[in-house]
Amino acid sequence: MRKLEQLLPLLEPESLRKRLDTKTMEAGEELHRKKAVSDLVSDANRIRGKIKGSHPEPHQTQVSLVGSDTLEASCTCPTFTDGWTKFCHHAVCLALGFREQYRAGAEITTTQNP
């Protein structure tokens, strides 16, 4: 769990705000308030989940720890796949949702892919 311990501080809202533009952060926080995250999965240095946005199908989103202090994201949303950003608002929502559930002691799957 050492990698997870390195990942968690990077998921703090203050840390994300330092790395991301205001528009992305605010949109991700809005999705988080709407409880848009489901099917969270963690494998210590990566979190995955589904994010319900404006499209009928949820986006498959992933946030990974690369090295000791770098976050990378991937998402099936057009904002990410069209190259507009490397860390979309769905990734922000995933990060905040994982952090919240982990801190609450919720069970997070570690063996299944969402």
DSSP file with accessible surface (Angstrom, degrees, kcal/mol):
  #  RESIDUE AA STRUCTURE BP1 BP2  ACC     N-H-->O    O-->H-N    N-H-->O    O-->H-N    TCO  KAPPA ALPHA  PHI   PSI    X-CA   Y-CA   Z-CA
    1    1 A M     >        0   0  145      0, 0.0     4,-2.0     0, 0.0     5,-0.2   0.000 360.0 360.0 360.0   5.8    0.0    0.0    0.0
    2    2 A R  H  >  +     0   0  177      1,-0.2     4,-1.3     2,-0.2     5,-0.1   0.910 360.0  51.2 -58.2 -42.5    3.0    2.3   -0.1
    3    3 A K  H  > S+     0   0   84      1,-0.2     4,-2.1     2,-0.2    -1,-0.2   0.899 107.2  53.5 -62.4 -41.6    2.0    3.6   -3.6
    4    4 A L  H  > S+     0   0    5      1,-0.2     4,-2.6     2,-0.2    -1,-0.2   0.912 105.2  54.4 -61.2 -38.6   -1.5    4.3   -2.4
    5    5 A E  H  < S+     0   0  128     -4,-2.0    -1,-0.2     1,-0.2    -2,-0.2   0.831 110.5  46.7 -64.3 -30.3    0.0    6.4    0.5
    6    6 A Q  H  X S+     0   0   49     -4,-1.3     4,-0.5    -3,-0.2    -1,-0.2   0.831 113.3  49.6 -76.8 -33.4    1.9    8.4   -2.1
    7    7 A L  H >X S+     0   0    0     -4,-2.1     3,-1.0    37,-0.3     4,-0.7   0.904  97.2  67.4 -72.8 -42.7   -1.2    8.8   -4.3
    8    8 A L  H >< S+     0   0   29     -4,-2.6     3,-1.5     1,-0.3     4,-0.4   0.867  96.3  51.8 -54.3 -45.7   -3.7   10.0   -1.6
    9    9 A P  H >4 S+     0   0   72      0, 0.0     3,-1.1     0, 0.0     6,-0.3   0.852 105.4  57.8 -62.2 -28.1   -2.1   13.4   -0.9
   10   10 A L  H << S+     0   0   17     -3,-1.0    -2,-0.2    -4,-0.5    -3,-0.1   0.678  99.9  59.4 -73.9 -15.6   -2.1   14.2   -4.6
   11   11 A L  T << S+     0   0    0     -3,-1.5    -1,-0.2    -4,-0.7    88,-0.1   0.460  77.6 115.2 -91.2  -2.9   -5.9   13.7   -4.7
   12   12 A E  S <> S-     0   0   45     -3,-1.1     4,-2.5    -4,-0.4     3,-0.4  -0.419  77.2-121.3 -65.4 141.4   -6.5   16.4   -2.1
   13   13 A P  H  > S+     0   0   18      0, 0.0     4,-2.7     0, 0.0     5,-0.2   0.884 112.5  53.5 -53.0 -40.3   -8.5   19.4   -3.6
   14   14 A E  H  > S+     0   0  110      1,-0.2     4,-1.3     2,-0.2    -4,-0.1   0.899 110.0  47.3 -63.7 -39.7   -5.7   21.8   -2.7
   15   15 A S  H  > S+     0   0   21     -3,-0.4     4,-0.9    -6,-0.3    -1,-0.2   0.917 112.4  49.0 -67.6 -43.1   -3.1   19.7   -4.6
   16   16 A L  H >X S+     0   0    1     -4,-2.5     4,-1.6     1,-0.2     3,-0.8   0.915 107.0  56.0 -63.6 -40.4   -5.4   19.3   -7.6
   17   17 A R  H 3< S+     0   0  117     -4,-2.7    -1,-0.2     1,-0.3    -2,-0.2   0.850 104.2  54.1 -60.7 -34.9   -6.1   23.0   -7.7
   18   18 A K  H 3< S+     0   0  184     -4,-1.3    -1,-0.3     1,-0.2    -2,-0.2   0.782 115.7  38.9 -68.5 -26.5   -2.3   23.7   -8.0
   19   19 A R  H << S+     0   0  107     -4,-0.9     2,-0.3    -3,-0.8    -2,-0.2   0.640 113.2  55.4 -97.2 -20.0   -2.0   21.3  -11.0
   20   20 A L  S  < S-     0   0   30     -4,-1.6     2,-0.1    -5,-0.1     0, 0.0  -0.788  82.2-101.5-121.4 160.7   -5.2   22.1  -12.9
   21   21 A D     >  -     0   0   81     -2,-0.3     4,-2.2     1,-0.1     5,-0.2  -0.384  37.4-113.1 -75.9 157.9   -7.0   25.1  -14.5
   22   22 A T  H  > S+     0   0   95      1,-0.2     4,-2.9     2,-0.2     5,-0.3   0.885 112.8  54.6 -60.5 -43.0  -10.0   26.6  -12.6
   23   23 A K  H  > S+     0   0  168      1,-0.2     4,-2.3     2,-0.2    -1,-0.2   0.925 110.6  45.4 -60.7 -46.2  -12.6   25.5  -15.2
   24   24 A T  H  > S+     0   0   18      2,-0.2     4,-2.3     1,-0.2    -1,-0.2   0.927 114.6  48.7 -62.9 -45.0  -11.6   21.8  -15.0
   25   25 A M  H  X S+     0   0    4     -4,-2.2     4,-2.5     1,-0.2    -2,-0.2   0.936 112.4  47.1 -62.7 -46.9  -11.4   21.8  -11.3
   26   26 A E  H  X S+     0   0  116     -4,-2.9     4,-2.2     1,-0.2    -1,-0.2   0.905 112.3  49.6 -65.2 -39.7  -14.8   23.5  -10.8
   27   27 A A  H  X S+     0   0   36     -4,-2.3     4,-2.1    -5,-0.3    -1,-0.2   0.903 112.3  48.7 -66.2 -39.3  -16.5   21.2  -13.3
   28   28 A G  H  X S+     0   0    0     -4,-2.3     4,-2.3     2,-0.2    -2,-0.2   0.900 110.2  50.8 -65.9 -40.0  -15.0   18.1  -11.6
   29   29 A E  H  X S+     0   0   34     -4,-2.5     4,-2.5     2,-0.2    -2,-0.2   0.893 108.5  52.8 -64.8 -37.6  -16.1   19.4   -8.2
   30   30 A E  H  X S+     0   0   79     -4,-2.2     4,-1.4     2,-0.2    -2,-0.2   0.930 109.7  47.4 -63.9 -45.7  -19.7   19.9   -9.6
   31   31 A L  H  <>S+     0   0   20     -4,-2.1     5,-1.6     1,-0.2    -1,-0.2   0.908 110.8  53.2 -60.3 -40.3  -19.8   16.3  -10.8
   32   32 A H  H ><5S+     0   0   30     -4,-2.3     3,-1.9     1,-0.2    -2,-0.2   0.918 105.6  52.7 -61.8 -42.6  -18.4   15.1   -7.5
   33   33 A R  H 3<5S+     0   0  149     -4,-2.5    -1,-0.2     1,-0.3    -2,-0.2   0.825 105.7  55.5 -62.4 -29.5  -21.2   17.0   -5.7
   34   34 A K  T 3<5S-     0   0  139     -4,-1.4    -1,-0.3    -3,-0.2    -2,-0.2   0.380 113.9-120.5 -83.6   4.4  -23.7   15.2   -7.9
   35   35 A K  T < 5 +     0   0  137     -3,-1.9    -3,-0.2    -5,-0.1    -2,-0.1   0.922  54.9 159.7  57.6  49.3  -22.3   11.8   -6.8
   36   36 A A      < +     0   0   11     -5,-1.6    16,-2.3    15,-0.1     2,-0.3   0.517  36.3  99.8 -82.4  -5.4  -21.3   10.9  -10.4
   37   37 A V  E     +A   51   0A  23     14,-0.2     2,-0.3    -5,-0.2    14,-0.2  -0.645  42.7 159.0 -89.1 137.6  -18.7    8.3   -9.5
   38   38 A S  E     +A   50   0A  50     12,-2.3    12,-2.8    -2,-0.3    -2,-0.0  -0.956  50.4  28.7-145.0 166.5  -19.4    4.5   -9.5
   39   39 A D  E    S-     0   0A  85     -2,-0.3     2,-0.1    10,-0.2    -1,-0.1   0.868  70.9-167.0  53.2  49.2  -17.5    1.3   -9.7
   40   40 A L  E     +     0   0A  13      9,-0.1    69,-0.9    -3,-0.1     2,-0.4  -0.432   9.1 179.5 -68.3 136.9  -14.3    2.4   -8.1
   41   41 A V  E     -Ab  48 109A   4      7,-2.5     7,-2.7    -2,-0.1     2,-0.4  -0.998   5.1-170.7-137.8 139.0  -11.4    0.1   -8.4
   42   42 A S  E     -A   47   0A   6     67,-2.5     5,-0.2    -2,-0.4    70,-0.1  -0.985  20.5-179.8-131.4 142.0   -7.8    0.6   -7.0
   43   43 A D        -     0   0   58      3,-2.3     2,-1.7    -2,-0.4     4,-0.1  -0.211  63.2 -95.7-129.2  42.7   -4.6   -1.3   -7.6
   44   44 A A  S    S+     0   0   30      2,-0.2   -37,-0.3     1,-0.2     3,-0.1  -0.314 120.0  37.1  81.5 -51.8   -2.4    0.9   -5.3
   45   45 A N  S    S+     0   0   59     -2,-1.7    20,-3.2     1,-0.1     2,-0.3   0.350 118.7  47.2-111.0   8.8   -0.9    3.3   -7.9
   46   46 A R  E     - C   0  64A  76     18,-0.2    -3,-2.3     2,-0.0     2,-0.4  -0.997  58.9-162.7-148.6 140.3   -4.0    3.6  -10.1
   47   47 A I  E     -AC  42  63A   0     16,-2.8    16,-2.4    -2,-0.3     2,-0.3  -0.954  12.3-176.0-121.5 144.4   -7.7    4.3   -9.5
   48   48 A R  E     +AC  41  62A  32     -7,-2.7    -7,-2.5    -2,-0.4     2,-0.3  -0.960  13.5 139.6-135.0 154.9  -10.4    3.6  -12.1
   49   49 A G  E     - C   0  61A   0     12,-2.1    12,-2.8    -2,-0.3     2,-0.4  -0.983  46.5 -90.8-175.8 177.7  -14.1    4.2  -12.2
   50   50 A K  E     -AC  38  60A  55    -12,-2.8   -12,-2.3    -2,-0.3     2,-0.5  -0.904  31.1-160.6-107.2 137.1  -17.2    5.2  -14.1
   51   51 A I  E     -AC  37  59A   0      8,-2.4     8,-2.9    -2,-0.4     2,-0.8  -0.972  11.2-143.2-122.3 122.0  -18.2    8.9  -14.2
   52   52 A K        +     0   0   97    -16,-2.3     2,-0.1    -2,-0.5     5,-0.0  -0.738  37.8 154.2 -86.1 109.6  -21.8    9.8  -15.2
   53   53 A G        -     0   0   19     -2,-0.8    -1,-0.1     4,-0.3     0, 0.0  -0.015  63.8 -56.9-107.6-140.1  -21.6   13.1  -17.1
   54   54 A S  S    S+     0   0  117     -2,-0.1    -2,-0.1     3,-0.0     3,-0.0   0.630 108.9  87.4 -85.4 -13.2  -23.8   14.6  -19.7
   55   55 A H  S    S-     0   0   82      2,-0.2    -2,-0.3     1,-0.1     4,-0.1  -0.535  86.8-118.2 -83.8 154.6  -23.6   11.5  -22.1
   56   56 A P  S    S+     0   0  110      0, 0.0    -1,-0.1     0, 0.0    -4,-0.0   0.877 100.4  56.0 -59.8 -38.9  -26.0    8.6  -21.7
   57   57 A E  S    S-     0   0  148      1,-0.1    -4,-0.3    -5,-0.0    -2,-0.2  -0.781  94.7-112.1 -96.2 139.7  -23.2    6.2  -20.9
   58   58 A P        -     0   0   40      0, 0.0     2,-0.3     0, 0.0    -6,-0.2  -0.306  33.1-113.0 -65.4 151.3  -20.7    6.8  -18.1
   59   59 A H  E     -C   51   0A  12     -8,-2.9    -8,-2.4    -4,-0.1     2,-0.6  -0.681  19.3-127.5 -85.3 137.9  -17.2    7.6  -19.0
   60   60 A Q  E     -C   50   0A  75     -2,-0.3    16,-1.2   -10,-0.2     2,-0.4  -0.784  39.8-178.0 -82.5 120.1  -14.4    5.1  -18.1
   61   61 A T  E     -CD  49  75A   4    -12,-2.8   -12,-2.1    -2,-0.6     2,-0.3  -0.931  14.1-174.2-129.2 146.8  -11.9    7.2  -16.2
   62   62 A Q  E     -CD  48  74A  47     12,-2.8    12,-2.1    -2,-0.4     2,-0.4  -0.998   9.3-167.9-142.0 141.2   -8.5    6.5  -14.7
   63   63 A V  E     -CD  47  73A   0    -16,-2.4   -16,-2.8    -2,-0.3     2,-0.4  -1.000  17.7-172.7-128.5 128.9   -6.0    8.4  -12.6
   64   64 A S  E     -CD  46  72A  19      8,-3.3     8,-2.4    -2,-0.4     2,-0.6  -0.930  24.9-127.7-125.2 148.8   -2.5    7.0  -12.1
   65   65 A L  E     - D   0  71A   5    -20,-3.2     2,-0.5    -2,-0.4     6,-0.2  -0.820  25.9-170.6 -90.3 124.3    0.5    7.8  -10.0
   66   66 A V  E >>  - D   0  70A  57      4,-3.3     4,-1.3    -2,-0.6     3,-0.6  -0.979  61.1 -24.2-118.2 123.0    3.6    8.1  -12.2
   67   67 A G  T 34 S-     0   0   51     -2,-0.5    -2,-0.0     1,-0.2     0, 0.0  -0.474 111.4 -50.5  71.8-145.0    6.9    8.3  -10.3
   68   68 A S  T 34 S+     0   0   77     -2,-0.1    -1,-0.2     1,-0.1    -3,-0.0   0.647 132.0  13.0-104.1 -14.4    6.5    9.8   -6.8
   69   69 A D  T <4 S+     0   0   93     -3,-0.6     2,-0.5   -59,-0.0    -2,-0.1   0.213  94.5 102.5-151.1  24.7    4.5   12.9   -7.4
   70   70 A T  E  <  -D   66   0A  64     -4,-1.3    -4,-3.3     2,-0.0     2,-0.4  -0.941  48.4-155.4-118.0 131.7    3.0   13.0  -10.9
   71   71 A L  E     -D   65   0A  20     -2,-0.5     2,-0.4    -6,-0.2    -6,-0.2  -0.860   9.5-173.6-101.7 138.3   -0.7   12.2  -11.8
   72   72 A E  E     -D   64   0A 111     -8,-2.4    -8,-3.3    -2,-0.4     2,-0.3  -0.969   6.8-165.5-125.6 147.6   -1.7   11.0  -15.2
   73   73 A A  E     -D   63   0A  15     13,-0.7     2,-0.3    -2,-0.4   -10,-0.2  -0.890  11.3-172.1-129.6 158.1   -5.3   10.6  -16.3
   74   74 A S  E     +D   62   0A  43    -12,-2.1   -12,-2.8    -2,-0.3     2,-0.3  -0.976  12.0 170.9-144.5 151.4   -7.2    8.9  -19.1
   75   75 A C  E     -D   61   0A   8     -2,-0.3   -14,-0.2   -14,-0.2     6,-0.1  -0.989  39.5-130.4-157.8 152.7  -10.9    9.1  -20.0
   76   76 A T  S    S+     0   0   73    -16,-1.2   -15,-0.1    -2,-0.3    -1,-0.0   0.418  72.9 114.0 -87.1   4.7  -13.3    8.1  -22.7
   77   77 A C  S  > S-     0   0    1    -17,-0.2     4,-2.9     1,-0.1     3,-0.4  -0.349  77.9-118.2 -75.1 154.8  -14.8   11.6  -22.8
   78   78 A P  H  > S+     0   0   52      0, 0.0     4,-2.4     0, 0.0     6,-0.4   0.843 111.8  63.2 -61.8 -33.2  -14.4   13.8  -25.9
   79   79 A T  H  4>S+     0   0   53      1,-0.2     5,-1.5     2,-0.2     6,-1.1   0.918 114.8  32.4 -58.2 -41.1  -12.5   16.4  -24.0
   80   80 A F  H >45S+     0   0   52     -3,-0.4     3,-1.7     4,-0.2    -1,-0.2   0.939 120.3  48.0 -81.2 -49.3   -9.8   13.9  -23.3
   81   81 A T  H 3<5S+     0   0   86     -4,-2.9    -2,-0.2     1,-0.3    -1,-0.1   0.806 109.8  53.4 -68.3 -27.1   -9.9   11.8  -26.4
   82   82 A D  T 3<5S-     0   0  109     -4,-2.4    -1,-0.3    -5,-0.3    -2,-0.2   0.466 116.9-114.3 -84.3  -1.6   -9.9   14.8  -28.7
   83   83 A G  T < 5S+     0   0   63     -3,-1.7    -3,-0.2     2,-0.2    -2,-0.1   0.630  76.0 130.9  83.6  15.6   -6.8   16.1  -27.0
   84   84 A W  S   <S+     0   0  204     -5,-1.5     2,-0.3    -6,-0.4    -4,-0.2   0.813  79.3   2.3 -70.2 -29.8   -8.2   19.2  -25.3
   85   85 A T        -     0   0   32     -6,-1.1    -2,-0.2    -5,-0.1     3,-0.2  -0.991  51.6-143.0-152.3 158.5   -6.8   18.3  -22.0
   86   86 A K  S    S+     0   0  181     -2,-0.3   -13,-0.7     1,-0.3     2,-0.3   0.473 101.7  36.7-100.1  -5.9   -4.6   15.7  -20.3
   87   87 A F  S    S-     0   0   18    -15,-0.1    -1,-0.3   -24,-0.0   -24,-0.0  -0.790  82.3-166.7-147.5  95.4   -6.7   15.8  -17.1
   88   88 A C     >  -     0   0    1     -2,-0.3     4,-1.6    -3,-0.2     3,-0.5  -0.239  37.5-100.5 -83.0 173.7  -10.4   16.3  -17.6
   89   89 A H  H  > S+     0   0   49      1,-0.2     4,-2.3     2,-0.2     5,-0.1   0.787 121.6  60.8 -66.7 -24.7  -13.1   17.1  -15.2
   90   90 A H  H  > S+     0   0    6      2,-0.2     4,-2.5     1,-0.2    -1,-0.2   0.894 103.4  50.6 -67.8 -37.2  -14.2   13.4  -15.0
   91   91 A A  H  > S+     0   0    0     -3,-0.5     4,-2.6     2,-0.2    -2,-0.2   0.885 109.0  51.3 -66.7 -37.5  -10.7   12.6  -13.7
   92   92 A V  H  X S+     0   0    0     -4,-1.6     4,-2.7     2,-0.2     5,-0.3   0.948 110.3  49.1 -61.9 -47.0  -11.1   15.4  -11.1
   93   93 A C  H  X S+     0   0    0     -4,-2.3     4,-2.8     1,-0.2     5,-0.2   0.920 111.3  49.8 -58.9 -44.2  -14.4   13.8  -10.0
   94   94 A L  H  X S+     0   0    0     -4,-2.5     4,-2.8     2,-0.2     5,-0.3   0.935 111.1  49.0 -60.2 -46.5  -12.8   10.4   -9.8
   95   95 A A  H  X S+     0   0    0     -4,-2.6     4,-2.4     1,-0.2    -2,-0.2   0.938 114.7  44.1 -60.5 -46.7  -10.0   11.7   -7.7
   96   96 A L  H  X S+     0   0    8     -4,-2.7     4,-2.4     1,-0.2    -1,-0.2   0.896 114.3  50.1 -67.2 -39.3  -12.3   13.5   -5.3
   97   97 A G  H  X S+     0   0    2     -4,-2.8     4,-2.5    -5,-0.3     5,-0.2   0.914 112.0  46.9 -66.4 -42.1  -14.7   10.5   -5.1
   98   98 A F  H  X S+     0   0    1     -4,-2.8     4,-3.0    -5,-0.2     5,-0.3   0.945 112.4  50.0 -63.4 -47.7  -12.0    8.0   -4.4
   99   99 A R  H  X S+     0   0   43     -4,-2.4     4,-2.5    -5,-0.3     5,-0.2   0.930 112.5  47.9 -56.3 -46.3  -10.5   10.3   -1.7
  100  100 A E  H  X S+     0   0   74     -4,-2.4     4,-1.6     1,-0.2    -1,-0.2   0.931 114.6  44.2 -62.8 -47.5  -13.9   10.7   -0.1
  101  101 A Q  H  <>S+     0   0   63     -4,-2.5     5,-2.4     2,-0.2     4,-0.4   0.897 113.6  50.6 -67.0 -39.6  -14.7    7.0   -0.1
  102  102 A Y  H ><5S+     0   0   99     -4,-3.0     3,-1.3    -5,-0.2    -2,-0.2   0.941 111.4  47.7 -62.9 -46.4  -11.3    6.0    1.1
  103  103 A R  H 3<5S+     0   0  160     -4,-2.5    -1,-0.2     1,-0.3    -2,-0.2   0.806 109.1  54.8 -65.3 -29.3  -11.4    8.5    4.0
  104  104 A A  T 3<5S-     0   0   82     -4,-1.6    -1,-0.3    -5,-0.2    -2,-0.2   0.527 115.6-116.5 -80.7  -6.8  -14.9    7.3    4.9
  105  105 A G  T < 5 +     0   0   64     -3,-1.3    -3,-0.2    -4,-0.4    -2,-0.1   0.659  57.1 162.5  80.9  16.1  -13.6    3.7    5.2
  106  106 A A      < -     0   0   44     -5,-2.4     2,-0.3    -6,-0.2    -1,-0.2  -0.334  47.2-101.3 -68.2 150.9  -15.8    2.5    2.3
  107  107 A E        -     0   0  181     -2,-0.0     2,-0.5     1,-0.0    -1,-0.1  -0.582  38.7-166.4 -74.6 129.3  -14.9   -0.7    0.7
  108  108 A I        -     0   0   28     -2,-0.3   -67,-0.1    -3,-0.1   -66,-0.1  -0.981  22.8-117.8-121.1 126.7  -13.1   -0.2   -2.6
  109  109 A T  B     +b   41   0A  51    -69,-0.9   -67,-2.5    -2,-0.5     0, 0.0  -0.344  29.4 177.8 -63.4 140.0  -12.7   -3.1   -5.0
  110  110 A T  S    S+     0   0   88    -69,-0.2    -1,-0.1   -67,-0.1   -69,-0.1   0.345  73.9  46.0-122.2   3.7   -9.1   -4.0   -5.8
  111  111 A T  S    S+     0   0  119      1,-0.0     2,-0.3     2,-0.0   -70,-0.1   0.564  94.9  71.2-124.6 -11.9   -9.6   -7.0   -8.1
  112  112 A Q        -     0   0  132    -70,-0.1   -70,-0.0     0, 0.0    -1,-0.0  -0.824  67.1-131.8-114.7 151.5  -12.2   -6.1  -10.7
  113  113 A N              0   0  121     -2,-0.3   -73,-0.1   -72,-0.0    -3,-0.0  -0.837 360.0 360.0 -96.4 129.5  -12.2   -3.8  -13.7
  114  114 A P              0   0   35      0, 0.0   -65,-0.1     0, 0.0    -1,-0.0  -0.246 360.0 360.0 -66.5 360.0  -15.2   -1.5  -13.9
